[in-house]
């Protein structure tokens, strides 16, 4: 996921991706991998070969606030994301009829079934990633053509979870 980091009012573009139990951060062409260990609500231990950090990450609309022992960071989530959900813009080559997982995670709830009619921004699937629940929503009024996951399933980033057919 491409993010904009604000540190001391200076903007920096970075890329963050989950790699199983690791978090890959790419900044200025340099890769840093951290082992992520949850240790409470919104709290994590990040560990790599040279450092260990306890962080608190709090999501508020289209921002993520990250606090460490001695620094704070603000990440802007991509503007195309709905403020409270993922999915409607996470699709294969711009095809918004295919709703994909925004990052590796676990499907914790399937709220619709094939044949259901959904309204724009209606929650369809909830995926838990990094101890945060992310609702995947319908980008437009549609009929659910297929559900490609089950509750409890671990899914990879960009796996197509729901296929839609636009309705008028």
C-alpha positions as CSV (number, residue, x, y, z in Angstrom):
1,X,0.0,0.0,0.0
2,X,1.4,3.4,-1.0
3,X,1.3,5.8,1.9
4,X,2.4,9.4,2.5
5,X,4.2,9.8,5.8
6,X,4.3,13.2,7.6
7,X,7.2,13.6,10.0
8,X,7.9,17.0,11.4
9,X,5.6,18.4,8.7
10,X,7.7,17.0,6.0
11,X,6.0,14.6,3.6
12,X,7.7,11.3,2.5
13,X,6.3,8.7,0.2
14,X,6.7,5.1,1.4
15,X,5.3,1.7,0.6
16,X,4.2,-0.7,3.3
17,X,3.4,-4.4,2.6
18,X,2.7,-7.4,4.8
19,X,4.9,-10.4,4.1
20,X,3.4,-13.1,6.4
21,X,4.4,-12.1,9.9
22,X,6.8,-9.4,8.6
23,X,6.1,-5.8,7.6
24,X,8.1,-4.5,4.6
25,X,8.7,-0.7,4.5
26,X,10.2,0.7,1.3
27,X,11.5,4.3,1.7
28,X,13.9,6.1,-0.7
29,X,14.5,2.8,-2.4
30,X,15.6,1.1,0.8
31,X,13.8,-2.0,2.2
32,X,13.4,-2.5,5.9
33,X,11.7,-5.6,7.2
34,X,10.2,-5.9,10.7
35,X,8.8,-8.8,12.6
36,X,5.4,-7.7,13.9
37,X,4.2,-9.0,17.3
38,X,0.8,-7.7,18.6
39,X,0.9,-7.0,22.3
40,X,-2.4,-5.3,23.0
41,X,-5.2,-3.3,21.4
42,X,-3.5,-1.2,18.7
43,X,-0.1,-2.0,20.2
44,X,2.7,-3.8,18.5
45,X,6.4,-4.7,18.9
46,X,8.4,-4.1,15.6
47,X,11.7,-6.0,15.6
48,X,14.5,-6.2,13.0
49,X,18.2,-7.0,13.1
50,X,19.2,-3.7,14.6
51,X,16.2,-2.4,16.6
52,X,13.2,-3.2,18.7
53,X,10.3,-0.7,18.9
54,X,7.0,-0.7,20.8
55,X,4.5,1.2,18.7
56,X,0.9,2.2,19.1
57,X,-1.1,2.6,15.8
58,X,-4.4,4.3,15.7
59,X,-6.5,4.7,12.6
60,X,-8.8,7.7,12.3
61,X,-10.6,8.0,9.0
62,X,-7.9,8.3,6.2
63,X,-5.0,8.7,8.6
64,X,-3.0,6.3,10.8
65,X,-1.2,7.8,13.8
66,X,1.9,5.8,14.9
67,X,3.5,6.6,18.2
68,X,6.8,5.2,19.5
69,X,8.7,5.9,22.7
70,X,10.3,9.0,21.3
71,X,8.7,9.8,17.9
72,X,5.3,10.2,16.3
73,X,4.3,9.7,12.7
74,X,1.1,10.4,10.7
75,X,0.4,8.3,7.6
76,X,-2.2,9.5,5.0
77,X,-4.0,6.5,3.5
78,X,-4.6,6.8,-0.3
79,X,-7.2,9.3,-1.1
80,X,-9.2,6.9,-3.2
81,X,-10.0,4.8,-0.1
82,X,-13.4,5.3,1.6
83,X,-12.7,6.8,5.0
84,X,-14.0,3.8,7.0
85,X,-13.6,0.9,4.7
86,X,-11.4,-0.9,2.2
87,X,-12.4,-2.7,-1.0
88,X,-14.3,-0.5,-3.4
89,X,-11.1,0.7,-5.0
90,X,-9.0,-2.4,-4.4
91,X,-9.8,-4.2,-7.6
92,X,-8.1,-6.0,-10.4
93,X,-6.9,-3.4,-13.0
94,X,-9.5,-0.9,-12.1
95,X,-12.4,-3.3,-12.4
96,X,-14.5,-2.3,-9.4
97,X,-16.8,-5.3,-9.8
98,X,-14.1,-7.4,-8.2
99,X,-13.6,-6.7,-4.5
100,X,-10.2,-7.8,-3.2
101,X,-8.4,-8.1,0.1
102,X,-6.5,-4.8,0.8
103,X,-3.7,-6.7,2.5
104,X,-3.1,-10.3,3.9
105,X,-5.5,-11.0,6.7
106,X,-8.3,-13.2,8.0
107,X,-11.9,-13.2,6.8
108,X,-13.8,-12.7,10.1
109,X,-17.3,-12.1,8.7
110,X,-19.1,-12.7,5.4
111,X,-22.2,-10.5,5.4
112,X,-23.7,-11.3,1.9
113,X,-24.2,-14.3,-0.3
114,X,-24.4,-14.9,-4.0
115,X,-27.7,-13.4,-5.4
116,X,-28.0,-10.7,-2.8
117,X,-28.6,-7.1,-3.9
118,X,-26.2,-4.6,-2.3
119,X,-26.3,-0.8,-2.0
120,X,-23.3,1.5,-2.6
121,X,-21.0,1.4,0.5
122,X,-22.8,-1.5,2.0
123,X,-20.5,-3.8,4.0
124,X,-20.1,-7.2,2.4
125,X,-17.0,-8.8,4.1
126,X,-14.9,-7.9,7.1
127,X,-11.2,-8.8,7.0
128,X,-9.0,-8.5,10.0
129,X,-5.4,-7.5,9.3
130,X,-2.8,-6.3,11.9
131,X,-5.5,-6.6,14.6
132,X,-7.8,-4.1,12.8
133,X,-11.1,-5.0,11.2
134,X,-11.5,-3.6,7.7
135,X,-15.0,-3.7,6.1
136,X,-15.0,-4.3,2.4
137,X,-17.9,-2.3,0.8
138,X,-19.8,-2.3,-2.4
139,X,-18.6,0.5,-4.7
140,X,-22.1,0.8,-6.4
141,X,-25.5,-0.8,-6.4
142,X,-25.0,-4.4,-7.5
143,X,-26.0,-8.0,-7.3
144,X,-23.4,-10.3,-5.7
145,X,-22.3,-12.8,-8.4
146,X,-19.9,-14.8,-6.3
147,X,-18.3,-15.0,-2.8
148,X,-14.8,-16.5,-3.1
149,X,-14.0,-16.8,0.6
150,X,-15.3,-18.3,3.8
151,X,-15.3,-17.0,7.4
152,X,-12.0,-17.9,9.1
153,X,-10.0,-18.1,5.8
154,X,-6.6,-16.5,5.6
155,X,-6.4,-14.5,2.4
156,X,-3.5,-13.0,0.6
157,X,-3.3,-9.4,-0.6
158,X,-5.3,-8.8,-3.8
159,X,-7.3,-12.0,-3.6
160,X,-10.7,-11.5,-5.2
161,X,-13.2,-12.0,-2.4
162,X,-16.5,-10.8,-4.0
163,X,-17.6,-10.5,-7.6
164,X,-20.4,-8.1,-8.4
165,X,-22.7,-7.3,-11.3
166,X,-23.8,-3.7,-11.5
167,X,-27.5,-3.0,-11.3
168,X,-29.4,0.1,-12.2
